[in-house]
Amino acid sequence: MAVPFKERIGVALVRDVGAHLARSWSGFPLRRFVRQALDGLDELELKARVEHVADALAVCLPRRFTAAAAALEGSLAPRRKDDDLSALVTTEDGLAGWAVWPLTDFIARYGLAHPARSLRALHALTQRNTAEYAVRPFLIEHRDRTMQTLAGWVDDPSPHVRRLVSEGTRPRLPWGVQLKHLVADPSPCLPLLERLQDDPSAYVRRSVANHLNDVSKDHPGVVIAWLERHLVSCSGPRRAMLRHAARTLVKRGDKRALRAFGVGASLRGHAGLEIRPRRVMVGGELRLEVSLESTSARPQQLVVDYIVHHVRADGTTRGKTWKGWKLRLDAGAREVLQKAHSLRPVTTRRDYPGRHNVELLVNGDVQATASFELRR
């Protein structure tokens, strides 16, 4: 059984942090820190554990922030030049990986009055784990200074620092404080993303894709225009990045986004959808069968998805788009596609009994419909 994430912030981590801080700063009260950090830790969930350890650091580190930041930097493992995340672990040489999260939280919560020194510390810390959450308060309280600093990090030798430029400024970063000013206007970040979209590190490019996907939820036109401009004669890695960036637009069946990838034309032909069984229990499985028939004299590139209109507790429905198939349908050809759709319970969605309608999307157009009855 997998260990819950919150257990990563536990006894071993606290002791490692204490030992390396004692090595970094001779005045560090190791026993006091361990006692305070572990007191009540077991009862807390993940983020609360991180904050609890950061609070213990605040009690035990030097009162002068610049000295505290230096002690944290001195506790770190040597820098790595690659983006191998599995190698970011604490060793006898210093802290890395999960142990760095409380350190970044300390900077975010206690260093806002010292933005220049704090950002310098986050530059070091992010190379041993990530400072994507910790940089966000500085983007709110010290917007211009932080954006100028991040712009200077676009060409940093470390892929972890370059990724922070993109990941730390994501408007809707999961688990992170929402950056409302960038939700409203993403334009300050676009020049940075443009410089990073062809980064040699896939780790960085994936962050750029996730950032653009965030933007597409509030400003679809911005990302569609980006696709139309940057897909032209682009490399394989950039195309893959942009496809990941456009995933929400594609799932919505946005015609301009689909056209940017060369699959926006409406189906020339006929499509059908069959669902079996027509009555199914919660926890069961459906079989979807899609038939496609071309009436075109030319091949067609197709993206075939489907929307399930899930019944909610109040009897209303909410559509969710599910990925289906990408294919080339030759001139005059006929294809039959099959897929299993699970109705097993998941933590992010609860299924309720009732009639569920299903729409078949081909290149963003609804081409066929069917339905099934869900029972308990």
C-alpha positions in Angstrom: 0.0 0.0 0.0 1.3 3.5 -1.0 2.3 5.7 1.9 0.1 8.8 2.2 1.8 12.0 1.2 1.4 13.5 4.6 3.6 10.8 6.1 6.5 12.2 4.1 6.4 15.1 6.5 7.2 13.0 9.6 9.7 12.0 12.2 12.6 11.2 9.8 12.2 14.4 7.8 12.1 16.5 11.0 15.3 14.9 12.3 17.0 15.3 8.9 16.1 19.0 8.8 17.3 19.5 12.3 20.6 17.7 11.8 21.5 19.6 8.6 20.6 23.0 10.1 22.7 22.2 13.1 25.5 21.5 10.7 24.9 24.7 8.8 24.5 26.9 11.9 26.3 26.0 15.1 23.7 27.8 17.3 20.8 25.8 16.0 18.8 24.3 19.0 18.4 20.8 17.6 16.6 19.2 20.4 14.2 22.1 20.9 13.4 22.1 17.1 12.7 18.3 17.0 10.5 18.5 20.1 8.5 21.5 18.8 8.2 20.2 15.2 7.0 16.8 16.3 4.6 18.0 18.9 1.1 17.5 17.4 2.4 16.7 14.0 0.6 13.3 13.7 -2.8 14.9 13.9 -2.2 17.2 11.0 -2.8 16.8 7.2 -0.1 17.4 4.6 -0.1 21.2 4.2 -0.7 21.8 7.9 2.3 19.6 8.6 4.5 21.7 6.3 3.3 24.9 8.1 3.8 23.3 11.5 7.5 22.5 10.8 8.0 26.0 9.3 6.7 27.5 12.5 9.2 25.4 14.5 11.9 26.7 12.2 10.7 30.3 12.9 11.2 29.7 16.7 14.6 28.1 16.3 16.4 30.0 13.5 18.2 33.3 14.0 15.8 36.2 14.5 17.6 38.2 11.9 16.0 37.0 8.6 19.2 37.3 6.5 21.0 35.0 8.9 18.0 32.6 9.0 18.0 32.4 5.2 21.8 31.8 5.1 21.3 28.9 7.6 18.7 27.3 5.3 20.8 27.7 2.3 23.8 26.1 4.1 21.7 23.0 4.9 21.0 22.1 1.3 22.4 19.3 -0.7 24.7 20.2 -3.6 23.0 21.6 -6.8 22.3 19.2 -9.6 22.5 20.3 -13.2 19.8 17.8 -14.5 16.0 17.6 -14.0 15.9 14.1 -12.5 13.4 14.5 -9.8 14.1 11.0 -8.4 17.6 12.2 -7.5 16.3 15.1 -5.3 16.6 13.3 -1.9 18.2 14.1 1.4 21.6 12.6 1.9 24.5 13.1 4.3 25.5 16.0 2.0 22.4 18.0 2.7 18.6 18.5 2.3 16.7 17.9 -0.9 13.3 16.7 -2.0 10.4 16.7 0.5 12.5 18.1 3.4 12.9 21.4 1.5 9.1 22.1 1.4 8.9 23.5 5.0 12.0 25.6 4.3 10.3 27.3 1.3 7.2 27.8 3.4 9.3 29.5 6.1 10.6 31.9 3.4 7.1 32.6 2.1 5.6 33.3 5.5 8.4 35.0 7.3 10.3 36.7 4.5 7.8 39.0 2.8 9.4 42.0 4.4 12.7 41.0 2.8 11.8 40.3 -0.9 15.2 40.5 -2.5 16.9 38.2 0.1 13.9 35.9 0.1 13.9 35.5 -3.7 17.6 34.8 -3.6 16.9 32.0 -1.1 14.0 30.6 -3.2 16.4 30.5 -6.1 18.6 28.1 -4.1 15.7 26.1 -2.6 13.8 25.5 -5.8 16.9 23.6 -7.2 16.5 21.0 -4.4 12.7 20.6 -4.6 10.4 23.4 -5.8 9.5 26.9 -4.6 6.3 27.1 -6.9 4.1 27.7 -3.8 6.4 29.9 -1.9 7.0 32.4 -4.7 3.3 33.2 -5.0 3.0 35.5 -2.0 5.8 37.6 -3.4 4.0 37.8 -6.7 1.0 39.3 -4.8 2.9 41.6 -2.3 5.9 42.6 -4.5 4.5 42.1 -8.0 6.9 44.2 -10.1 10.1 43.2 -8.3 9.2 39.5 -8.4 8.3 39.6 -12.1 11.6 41.3 -12.9 13.5 38.7 -10.9 11.7 35.9 -12.7 12.4 37.4 -16.1 16.1 37.3 -15.2 15.8 33.6 -14.4 14.4 32.5 -17.8 18.0 31.8 -19.0 19.2 30.3 -15.7 21.4 27.2 -16.1 19.1 25.2 -13.8 16.0 23.7 -15.3 14.4 23.8 -11.8 14.8 27.6 -11.8 13.5 28.0 -15.3 10.5 25.9 -14.5 9.8 28.0 -11.4 9.4 31.0 -13.8 6.4 29.2 -15.4 5.1 27.1 -12.6 5.2 29.7 -9.9 3.2 32.2 -12.1 0.5 29.7 -13.1 -2.8 31.6 -12.4 -4.6 28.5 -11.0 -1.8 26.3 -9.7 -3.4 23.4 -7.8 -2.8 23.7 -4.0 -1.4 27.2 -4.5 -2.7 30.6 -3.7 -4.7 31.8 -6.7 -3.0 34.7 -8.5 -6.1 36.8 -9.2 -4.4 39.5 -11.1 -3.0 36.9 -13.5 -6.3 35.2 -13.8 -7.7 38.6 -14.9 -4.8 39.5 -17.1 -2.3 36.8 -18.1 -0.3 39.1 -20.4 2.6 39.8 -18.1 3.6 36.1 -18.2 3.2 35.5 -22.0 6.7 36.9 -22.9 8.3 34.5 -20.3 6.3 31.5 -21.6 7.3 32.3 -25.2 11.0 32.2 -24.2 10.5 28.9 -22.3 8.3 26.9 -24.7 11.3 25.5 -26.6 13.3 24.9 -23.4 15.6 21.8 -23.8 14.1 20.3 -20.6 10.8 18.5 -21.0 10.2 19.3 -17.3 10.1 23.0 -18.1 8.1 22.6 -21.3 5.4 20.6 -19.5 5.1 23.5 -17.0 4.6 25.9 -19.9 1.9 23.7 -21.2 0.1 23.6 -17.9 0.4 27.3 -17.5 -1.2 27.9 -21.0 -3.9 25.4 -20.1 -4.7 27.5 -17.0 -4.9 30.6 -19.2 -7.2 28.8 -21.6 -9.9 28.3 -18.9 -10.3 32.1 -18.5 -9.0 33.5 -21.8 -9.5 30.8 -24.5 -8.9 33.4 -27.3 -5.4 34.1 -25.9 -4.3 30.5 -26.1 -6.0 29.9 -29.5 -4.1 32.8 -30.9 -1.0 31.4 -29.4 -1.6 28.0 -31.1 -2.3 29.6 -34.5 0.9 31.6 -34.2 3.3 29.0 -32.7 2.1 25.8 -34.4 3.4 27.0 -37.8 6.4 24.9 -38.8 7.2 24.0 -35.2 9.4 21.2 -33.9 8.1 17.9 -32.5 8.7 18.9 -28.9 6.9 22.2 -29.2 4.0 20.6 -31.0 3.7 18.0 -28.2 3.8 20.8 -25.6 1.1 22.9 -27.4 -1.1 19.8 -27.7 -0.9 19.4 -23.9 -1.5 23.1 -23.5 -4.7 22.9 -25.6 -6.2 19.9 -23.8 -9.0 21.8 -22.2 -9.9 23.6 -25.5 -9.8 20.3 -27.4 -12.0 18.6 -24.8 -14.5 21.4 -25.2 -14.5 20.9 -28.9 -13.3 24.4 -29.7 -13.3 24.6 -33.5 -10.5 27.2 -33.8 -8.2 25.1 -31.5 -9.0 22.0 -33.5 -8.3 23.8 -36.8 -5.0 24.9 -35.5 -4.0 21.2 -35.2 -5.4 20.5 -38.6 -8.5 18.6 -37.4 -11.2 21.4 -37.3 -13.1 20.5 -40.5 -16.5 19.0 -40.0 -16.9 15.3 -40.8 -17.7 14.6 -44.4 -19.8 11.4 -43.9 -21.9 9.8 -41.2 -21.3 8.8 -37.6 -23.2 6.6 -35.2 -23.1 5.7 -31.5 -24.3 2.6 -29.7 -24.1 2.0 -26.0 -24.4 -1.4 -24.3 -26.0 -2.2 -21.9 -28.7 0.3 -21.9 -29.2 -0.2 -18.1 -26.2 -0.5 -15.9 -25.5 -0.4 -12.1 -23.2 2.1 -10.4 -19.8 0.5 -10.4 -20.4 -1.3 -13.7 -19.1 -0.7 -17.2 -20.4 0.5 -20.5 -19.3 -0.5 -24.0 -19.3 2.3 -26.6 -19.3 1.5 -30.3 -18.7 4.3 -32.8 -19.2 3.8 -36.5 -17.7 6.3 -39.0 -18.3 6.3 -42.7 -16.6 8.7 -45.1 -18.3 10.3 -48.1 -15.2 12.3 -48.9 -12.8 11.8 -51.8 -9.9 12.7 -49.5 -8.6 11.4 -46.2 -9.8 13.1 -43.1 -8.0 13.7 -39.8 -10.5 13.1 -36.9 -10.6 13.7 -33.2 -13.4 11.6 -31.7 -14.5 12.3 -28.1 -17.7 11.9 -26.2 -19.6 13.9 -23.5 -21.4 12.1 -20.7 -24.1 14.2 -19.1 -23.8 12.9 -15.5 -26.9 13.2 -13.3 -26.3 15.3 -10.2 -27.9 15.0 -6.7 -30.5 17.6 -7.5 -31.6 15.9 -10.8 -29.8 18.3 -13.1 -27.0 17.1 -15.4 -23.4 18.2 -16.0 -21.5 17.3 -19.0 -17.9 15.9 -18.8 -15.9 15.3 -22.0 -14.0 12.0 -22.2 -11.1 11.4 -24.6 -11.8 8.9 -27.3 -9.8 8.4 -30.5 -7.5 10.2 -33.0 -7.5 8.7 -36.4 -7.2 9.1 -40.2 -10.3 8.1 -42.0 -9.4 7.3 -45.6 -11.6 8.4 -48.6 -14.8 6.3 -48.7 -13.7 4.2 -45.7 -15.7 2.9 -42.8 -14.3 2.4 -39.3 -15.8 0.9 -36.2 -14.3 2.0 -32.9 -14.9 0.4 -29.5 -14.2 1.6 -26.0 -15.0 0.6 -22.4 -16.3 3.3 -20.1 -16.0 2.6 -16.3 -18.7 3.7 -13.8 -16.6 2.8 -10.8 -16.9 5.3 -8.0 -14.1 7.9 -7.9 -13.2 10.6 -5.3 -13.7 13.5 -7.7 -17.2 12.6 -8.9 -20.3 10.8 -7.6 -22.7 9.2 -9.9 -26.4 9.3 -9.2 -29.2 7.1 -10.7 -31.1 8.4 -13.7 -31.0 8.8 -17.5 -27.5 9.8 -18.7 -27.3 11.3 -22.2 -24.1 10.8 -24.2 -23.0 12.9 -27.2 -20.5 11.9 -29.8 -18.1 14.6 -30.8 -16.2 14.5 -34.1 -13.8 17.4 -34.6 -15.8 19.3 -32.1 -19.3 18.7 -33.7 -22.0 16.6 -32.1 -22.6 13.9 -34.6 -24.7 11.3 -32.7 -26.4 10.8 -29.4 -27.4 7.8 -27.2 -28.3 7.3 -23.6 -28.2 4.8 -20.7 -30.0 4.3 -17.4 -27.9 4.2 -14.3 -29.2 2.3 -11.3 -28.1 1.5 -7.8 
